[in-house]
Amino acid sequence: MLAFDGKMRETDCANTETIFRIIQSVPSPKVEPLKRWLARVGYERVQEIENPELASKRTRLLYKLKGYPDEWIEMRMRGIAIREELTEEWQKRGAKHNQDYEILTAEISQATFGLKPNEYKKIKGLKRQNLRDHMDDFELILTMLGERTTKEIHKTKDSKGMQRLKDDARLGGEVAGTARKQIERRIGRPVISQKNFLKSGKQKHMVA
């Protein structure tokens, strides 16, 4: 890998799962707090598998602790549910890999906002953060509209295979894109915003 001195050097690397396994294998007492945390997180995930409602409650709590308002949290949770329903529909109809989901998501986003997700993140100044966690009300609503419409188009046309799913995704996004343009004409400003939810001291808020 490229080192700080600009030269390529051999580097030990590991993914997240492997890092956790390494932590579990370290015998030092100093690692025990981290091991207990991993055990607790694992137990919580088992609970969520047995009772999915716990996952929803935990997600709401995390957003609340980050400082998001209740109204936004409820909208975001609904958006998560719509997204999950759509990805399940894609899986049933021929999407097999993460790249397939990314392609279909990009089709909806392009038709809705005129931007692919990676381009949208650049506007908001984001890197690895979740784009939807940095959307305002209008952006979330239009995202939900595009995805919900896409799912209904799939079911109505009984689409199967990536090409037909892509065509449907574009049509679903166009419905939301038309709504976006009408909203913008009425309110006199773009819906797409540079605002994002970033930490500022002890306060967390949407900032331009």
N, C-alpha and C positions, 0 to 999 in steps of 0.2 A: 504494500500500500504506500501511497505518497506520504512521506514524513514531513515534519515541520521544516527540515532543511532542504526540501524540494527533491530529495532522492527517493527512489522506490526501495523499500526495505521489507524484509520478511516480518510478518506481524501475526501474533496469535489472535484469532477472532472466534466469536461464538454468538449464536442467536440467543434470544431470551430464554427459551426452554433449557438450553444447555447451561446458561449462566445459573439458572435456578438449581439445576442438578449439581453443579459445582459447589454452590453454596451449601446444599444439603450434605455434601460429602466432607466439608471442612470440619475437623474435630475441635476447633478452638471454641472455648466457652463464649468468647466475644461474639460469635456468630449466632448463638442461641436465640437472641431476640428476633433476628431476621428469620430463623427457622420457624419460630412460633408464629410469626406473622404469615409466612407461607402456608403453614398448616391451617391457620384460621381462614385465610382467603380460599384455600381449597375446600374447606368445610362449608363455607358460605356458598360456593358454586354448586356443591352437591345439593344443598338446601334449595337453591334456585331451580335445579333440574327437577326436583321433586315438587316444588311449588313455584311456578314461573311468576306468580304475583309478587314474590319477594324481590325478584330482579327489578321489577318495575318500581317498587317502593324504594329500593336502594338507589336506583338511578335518579329518582326524584330528589332524594336526600342529597346526593352528590351535587346536583345542580343548585339546590338550595344553599348548600355550604359554600359554593363558589360565588353566590350573590345574585343569581338570576331571579327575576321576579316570578311570582306564582303563575301569572297569566302566560308568560313565555314558556315556562316549564310544561304547562298543560298542552300548549300547542306543539312543543318539541316532542313530547311523549306520543301525541297523536301522529306526528310525522314519522316517528320511529316505527309505530305499528303499521302504518301504510307502507313504509319501505320494506318491512319484513314480509308483508303480504305479497308485495310485488316480486321480491327476490324468490319467494317460494313458487310464484307463478312462472317466473323465468326458468327455474330449475326443472319444473314439470314439463316445460315446453322446449327444452333443448340447450339452455345455457349450462355449461359444465364447469367452467373455470372462473377464477377471480377476474381474469382479463375480460371474459365475456360480460360480466356484470359491469365492469368499468366502461366497456364500449357502449353498452346500452344506457348506462347512466349519463355518459357524455352526450349521447344523442338527445336525451330529454333536456339536459341542461343547455345544450347549444340552441335547441329550438325554443326553449323557454326564455333564456336570458341573452342569447347571442354569444355565450361564453361556455367553454368547456370548464369542468371543475378546477383544473390546474391553472387556467387563466383567471378564473374567478378568485382563487386563493391569492394570486399575485396582486389583484386589485385591493384586497383586504390586508395585504401585508402578512399573509400566513405562510407557514412552511409545512410542518407536520401536523398542525392542529386540524381538528375536524371542521370542515367548512360550515356545516349546518349549525354547529355550536356558536357560530359568529354571524348568523343571519338575523335580521330583524323580522318583525311580524309579516310584512308584505313578502319578503323573500321566502320565508318558511311556507306561507300560504300558497304561493305560486309553485313552489317545489312539490308540495303535497298534491296540488291540482294536477300537475303534469304527470306525477307518478300514479295517482288514482285513476286518471283518464286512460293512461297506458294499459293498466291492468284490465280495465273494462273492454278496451279495444281488443286485447289478446283474447279475452273470453268470447266476445261477440264474433270475431273472425276465426276463432279456434286456431290461432297461429302457432306454427311449430317451426323450429329451425332458426338459426341466428339471423339470417337475412330478413325473414318476415318479422322477427321480433324487433330488429333495428328499424324497419319501416314503421311498425306500430309505435315504437318509442318516439320517433320523430313526429308522428301525428299527435301523440299525446302531449308532447312538448309544445307543439304548435298551438294547441288549445290554450295552454297556460301562457304562451307567448303573446297570443292575441289579447288575452285578459290583461297582461302586463302593459301592453301598448295603450289599451283603453284607460287603464288606471293612470298611466303617466300623462295622458292627455288631460284627464280630469283634474289631477292634483298639481300639474305644472312642474313636475320634477321627475328625474329618473328613479325607478324603483331600486336599481342596483346601487348599492351603497359601499363606501369604503369603510364604514363602521365595523368594528369588531370588538369582541368581548375580551379585554385584556386587563391584567392586574396593574393597578396603579397604587402603590403604597399598600394600605390595608383595605382600600376600596377596590371593587371590581365592577366595571361598568362598560357600556358600549361607548367606544371612543372613535373619533374620526382620525 
